Amino acid sequence: MLRARDPVTGIDSERLGPERREITVLGPLTSIDLTPVTASDTVGDERFFTAKGHFAGSPDKNITQDVDYASTNTAVAQATERSLGRRAGSSPSAWA
């Protein structure tokens, strides 16, 4: 018998009943799609992004809250929290 317990919440598979005792094992992450692909906003605007993970031999999964966001050009855009970007700079332009 397979049993799982979440150390944070204390939820135990034994208490969930037989219909809920399913474990999904994902294959290796092969790529990530980030949407929207392009965005143009005014300085100070916020934009939420969605990340979808593609796994080898497994179904795609929404991994928006599981990835870390960063900008390669913080003069244009700043990652302020998970899935959120804030438009920086002095004029409207595309996100970086």
SENURO-736257 format. One line per field, with one value per residue (C-alpha): residue number from 1; residue in one letter; x, y, z. Coordinates in nm, 3 decimals. Example, Ala and Ser with C-alpha at 12.3 -4.5 7.8 and 13.67 -1.06 7.14 Angstrom:
2
n (1 | 2)
res (a | s)
c1 (1.230 | 1.367)
c2 (-0.450 | -0.106)
c3 (0.780 | 0.714)
//
This chain:
96
n (1 | 2 | 3 | 4 | 5 | 6 | 7 | 8 | 9 | 10 | 11 | 12 | 13 | 14 | 15 | 16 | 17 | 18 | 19 | 20 | 21 | 22 | 23 | 24 | 25 | 26 | 27 | 28 | 29 | 30 | 31 | 32 | 33 | 34 | 35 | 36 | 37 | 38 | 39 | 40 | 41 | 42 | 43 | 44 | 45 | 46 | 47 | 48 | 49 | 50 | 51 | 52 | 53 | 54 | 55 | 56 | 57 | 58 | 59 | 60 | 61 | 62 | 63 | 64 | 65 | 66 | 67 | 68 | 69 | 70 | 71 | 72 | 73 | 74 | 75 | 76 | 77 | 78 | 79 | 80 | 81 | 82 | 83 | 84 | 85 | 86 | 87 | 88 | 89 | 90 | 91 | 92 | 93 | 94 | 95 | 96)
res (m | l | r | a | r | d | p | v | t | g | i | d | s | e | r | l | g | p | e | r | r | e | i | t | v | l | g | p | l | t | s | i | d | l | t | p | v | t | a | s | d | t | v | g | d | e | r | f | f | t | a | k | g | h | f | a | g | s | p | d | k | n | i | t | q | d | v | d | y | a | s | t | n | t | a | v | a | q | a | t | e | r | s | l | g | r | r | a | g | s | s | p | s | a | w | a)
c1 (0.000 | 0.118 | 0.061 | 0.145 | 0.138 | 0.182 | 0.422 | 0.290 | -0.087 | -0.084 | -0.323 | -0.282 | -0.391 | -0.534 | -0.801 | -0.895 | -1.064 | -0.980 | -1.108 | -0.855 | -0.544 | -0.395 | -0.044 | 0.056 | 0.424 | 0.530 | 0.815 | 1.103 | 1.012 | 1.091 | 0.969 | 0.768 | 0.519 | 0.478 | 0.169 | 0.102 | 0.399 | 0.412 | 0.260 | 0.266 | 0.166 | 0.209 | 0.472 | 0.351 | 0.099 | 0.097 | 0.067 | -0.002 | 0.164 | 0.072 | 0.334 | 0.245 | 0.493 | 0.536 | 0.658 | 0.800 | 0.536 | 0.299 | 0.014 | 0.084 | 0.046 | -0.015 | 0.307 | 0.242 | 0.297 | 0.588 | 0.834 | 1.044 | 1.010 | 1.284 | 1.357 | 1.676 | 1.622 | 1.485 | 1.480 | 1.196 | 1.020 | 1.046 | 0.924 | 0.753 | 0.603 | 0.506 | 0.345 | 0.337 | 0.542 | 0.542 | 0.619 | 0.917 | 1.097 | 0.985 | 0.770 | 0.530 | 0.702 | 0.702 | 0.783 | 1.131)
c2 (0.000 | 0.349 | 0.627 | 0.999 | 1.272 | 1.647 | 1.765 | 2.122 | 2.065 | 1.722 | 1.586 | 1.210 | 0.992 | 0.741 | 0.995 | 1.087 | 0.761 | 0.511 | 0.731 | 1.005 | 0.787 | 0.872 | 1.002 | 1.166 | 1.151 | 1.401 | 1.337 | 1.584 | 1.944 | 1.999 | 2.356 | 2.644 | 2.866 | 3.212 | 3.410 | 3.670 | 3.641 | 4.015 | 4.299 | 4.676 | 4.885 | 5.227 | 5.292 | 5.160 | 4.915 | 4.563 | 4.251 | 3.898 | 3.617 | 3.250 | 2.974 | 2.636 | 2.352 | 2.082 | 1.751 | 1.453 | 1.182 | 1.370 | 1.618 | 1.992 | 2.164 | 2.521 | 2.606 | 2.980 | 2.977 | 2.732 | 2.940 | 3.242 | 3.552 | 3.801 | 4.066 | 4.084 | 4.460 | 4.609 | 4.955 | 4.821 | 4.570 | 4.447 | 4.118 | 4.213 | 3.879 | 3.542 | 3.588 | 3.968 | 4.219 | 4.597 | 4.820 | 5.044 | 5.311 | 5.647 | 5.572 | 5.301 | 5.012 | 4.635 | 4.425 | 4.276)
c3 (0.000 | -0.083 | 0.169 | 0.151 | 0.414 | 0.356 | 0.630 | 0.609 | 0.623 | 0.786 | 0.522 | 0.503 | 0.209 | 0.457 | 0.555 | 0.197 | 0.106 | -0.171 | -0.455 | -0.363 | -0.329 | -0.664 | -0.722 | -1.048 | -1.136 | -1.399 | -1.641 | -1.672 | -1.754 | -2.122 | -2.177 | -2.034 | -2.217 | -2.064 | -2.166 | -2.276 | -2.511 | -2.569 | -2.372 | -2.405 | -2.107 | -1.953 | -1.688 | -1.351 | -1.501 | -1.366 | -1.580 | -1.461 | -1.652 | -1.676 | -1.699 | -1.847 | -1.805 | -2.067 | -1.922 | -2.111 | -2.137 | -1.905 | -1.942 | -1.939 | -1.603 | -1.491 | -1.301 | -1.263 | -0.886 | -0.905 | -1.108 | -1.017 | -1.233 | -1.319 | -1.579 | -1.781 | -1.808 | -1.486 | -1.646 | -1.865 | -1.639 | -1.283 | -1.144 | -0.819 | -0.710 | -0.856 | -1.199 | -1.170 | -1.363 | -1.321 | -1.618 | -1.540 | -1.743 | -1.865 | -2.170 | -2.292 | -2.466 | -2.478 | -2.172 | -2.152)
//
